[in-house]
Amino acid sequence: MGEGRFEQALKALQDMSEKIKSQDTTLEDAVACYEEGMKQYRICSEILENAKQKIETFEGEV
């Protein structure tokens, strides 16, 4: 995983959320933003889960 990938995915997720909240967003655009937001959410979730596992492994070694 590249450095800053979590931050990029989180920023994209935030951007998608703002677009969905916008009053001038069409239904089609809102659905597309939702789908992209879910992709970014899964990336963030995976990165966080991997970090959690590393921490738990490290704590088990100490």
Buried (B, 14 or more C-beta within 10 A) or exposed (E): EEEEEBEBBBEBBEBBBEBBEEEEBEEEEBEBBEEBBEEBBEBBEBBEEEEEEEEEEEEEEE
